[in-house]
Amino acid sequence: MPYFNIVAETNENTVVTEYEPVKRRSDQYQSEAALEKEFIRLLCEQGYTYLPIHTEEDLVSNLRRQLETLNNYSFSDSEWDRFFSDIVANKNEGIVEKTRKIQEDNVQVLKRDDGMTKNITLIDRKNVHNNSLQVIEYSGVKSITCPAIGNHHSGQTEISIPEMEITNILS
């Protein structure tokens, strides 16, 4: 039985898509790696960008690029270091505080090098299409220890989706 999803709706028009589930069942064992690979493929088909992350530096650099793009602002190195350590990876905050920050207080204040302040949006809630969707796979590394994300060990793959990914980066 097909399903219809509303894509856009106005007083005069309605745009719908038809979704017919693929009826496929596997009677074989699927490894965790195969499941993760399939999940990544499905997310990429839905508009997510695949990004392999192999080091803490790559993870932090990616976050910086994403925030610079979202806010149309280039951090100086000292501004980024301050913003990252004070706001993103604040050692005095736990997972609850960092999650609240993203979900309820997603605009943070950056103190610029010139003494002025600038609002930095972590997630654009008003125009959600301004956010970029990434599927990030941590694999092939001996160990990543990052105060912002916790410990990840070789062979472990972490797949997260939009808000959860930023929560993981901030926790």
C-alpha positions as CSV (number, residue, x, y, z in Angstrom):
1,M,0.0,0.0,0.0
2,P,1.5,3.3,-1.0
3,Y,1.9,6.2,1.4
4,F,1.5,9.9,0.6
5,N,3.7,12.5,2.3
6,I,2.9,16.2,2.1
7,V,6.0,18.1,0.9
8,A,4.5,21.6,0.8
9,E,1.0,22.9,1.4
10,T,-0.6,26.3,0.7
11,N,-4.2,27.5,0.6
12,E,-4.2,26.8,-3.2
13,N,-1.8,23.9,-3.7
14,T,-0.5,20.8,-2.1
15,V,2.6,18.9,-3.2
16,V,2.8,15.3,-2.2
17,T,5.2,12.4,-2.7
18,E,4.3,8.8,-3.0
19,Y,6.4,6.4,-1.0
20,E,6.1,2.7,-1.6
21,P,8.1,0.7,0.8
22,V,10.5,-1.8,-0.6
23,K,9.4,-5.2,0.4
24,R,12.6,-7.0,1.1
25,R,13.5,-9.3,3.8
26,S,16.8,-10.9,4.5
27,D,17.0,-14.4,6.0
28,Q,20.8,-14.0,6.5
29,Y,22.8,-12.5,9.3
30,Q,23.9,-8.9,8.7
31,S,27.0,-7.8,10.4
32,E,27.1,-4.5,12.3
33,A,29.5,-3.1,9.7
34,A,27.1,-4.0,6.9
35,L,24.2,-2.4,8.7
36,E,26.2,0.8,9.3
37,K,27.3,0.9,5.7
38,E,23.7,0.5,4.5
39,F,22.5,3.2,7.0
40,I,25.1,5.6,5.7
41,R,24.1,4.9,2.1
42,L,20.4,5.5,2.9
43,L,21.3,8.8,4.6
44,C,23.4,9.9,1.7
45,E,20.5,9.2,-0.6
46,Q,18.4,11.6,1.5
47,G,20.8,14.5,1.2
48,Y,23.3,13.9,3.9
49,T,27.0,14.4,3.0
50,Y,29.3,11.6,4.0
51,L,32.4,12.7,5.8
52,P,35.0,10.3,7.2
53,I,36.7,11.7,10.4
54,H,39.9,10.1,11.5
55,T,41.3,12.5,14.0
56,E,40.2,14.9,16.7
57,E,41.7,17.7,14.7
58,D,39.5,16.8,11.7
59,L,36.4,16.7,13.9
60,V,37.1,20.1,15.4
61,S,38.0,21.6,12.0
62,N,34.8,20.3,10.5
63,L,32.8,21.9,13.2
64,R,34.6,25.2,12.7
65,R,33.9,25.2,9.0
66,Q,30.2,24.3,9.5
67,L,29.7,27.1,12.0
68,E,31.6,29.6,9.8
69,T,29.4,28.7,6.9
70,L,26.2,28.8,8.9
71,N,27.0,32.2,10.4
72,N,28.7,33.7,7.3
73,Y,31.7,34.6,9.5
74,S,35.3,33.6,9.6
75,F,36.7,33.0,13.1
76,S,40.3,34.2,13.7
77,D,42.3,31.4,15.3
78,S,42.2,33.1,18.7
79,E,38.4,33.7,18.4
80,W,37.9,30.0,17.5
81,D,40.1,28.7,20.3
82,R,38.2,30.9,22.8
83,F,34.7,30.0,21.4
84,F,35.5,26.3,21.3
85,S,37.0,26.0,24.8
86,D,34.4,28.3,26.5
87,I,31.2,27.5,24.6
88,V,31.5,24.3,22.6
89,A,33.8,22.1,24.8
90,N,33.5,23.8,28.1
91,K,35.0,21.4,30.7
92,N,32.6,22.7,33.4
93,E,29.5,21.5,31.5
94,G,28.2,18.0,31.3
95,I,26.1,16.3,28.7
96,V,22.8,17.8,30.1
97,E,24.1,21.4,30.0
98,K,25.5,21.0,26.5
99,T,22.4,19.4,25.2
100,R,20.3,22.2,26.6
101,K,22.6,24.7,25.0
102,I,21.9,23.2,21.6
103,Q,18.2,22.6,22.0
104,E,17.2,25.7,23.9
105,D,19.9,28.3,23.7
106,N,21.3,27.7,20.2
107,V,22.6,31.2,19.7
108,Q,25.8,31.9,21.6
109,V,27.8,35.1,22.0
110,L,31.3,35.3,20.6
111,K,33.7,38.0,22.0
112,R,35.6,39.1,18.9
113,D,39.3,40.1,18.9
114,D,38.3,43.7,18.4
115,G,36.2,43.7,21.6
116,M,32.9,43.6,19.8
117,T,30.5,40.7,20.2
118,K,28.8,38.6,17.5
119,N,25.9,36.1,17.9
120,I,26.9,32.7,16.6
121,T,24.1,30.3,15.7
122,L,24.8,26.6,16.5
123,I,21.7,25.4,14.7
124,D,19.4,27.5,12.6
125,R,16.0,26.8,14.0
126,K,14.1,29.5,12.0
127,N,15.5,28.4,8.5
128,V,16.3,24.7,9.0
129,H,17.4,24.4,5.4
130,N,20.4,26.6,6.2
131,N,21.8,23.7,8.3
132,S,24.0,21.1,6.6
133,L,23.3,17.4,7.1
134,Q,26.4,15.2,7.5
135,V,26.9,11.6,8.3
136,I,30.2,11.3,10.1
137,E,31.9,8.0,10.5
138,Y,34.7,7.7,13.1
139,S,36.7,4.7,12.0
140,G,40.2,3.4,11.2
141,V,41.8,5.2,14.1
142,K,43.6,3.7,17.1
143,S,42.0,6.1,19.5
144,I,40.5,9.5,19.5
145,T,40.3,11.3,22.8
146,C,38.6,14.6,22.5
147,P,37.2,16.4,25.5
148,A,34.4,17.6,23.3
149,I,33.2,14.2,22.2
150,G,34.6,11.7,24.6
151,N,36.7,8.6,23.8
152,H,36.3,6.6,20.6
153,H,38.4,3.5,19.9
154,S,39.5,1.6,16.8
155,G,36.8,-0.5,15.1
156,Q,34.1,1.6,16.6
157,T,31.9,3.5,14.2
158,E,29.7,6.3,15.4
159,I,26.9,7.3,13.1
160,S,24.8,10.3,14.2
161,I,22.2,12.4,12.7
162,P,21.8,16.2,12.7
163,E,21.0,17.3,16.2
164,M,22.5,14.2,17.8
165,E,25.8,14.8,16.0
166,I,26.2,18.2,17.4
167,T,25.2,17.0,20.8
168,N,27.9,14.4,20.5
169,I,30.5,16.9,19.5
170,L,29.5,19.1,22.4
171,S,29.4,16.4,25.0
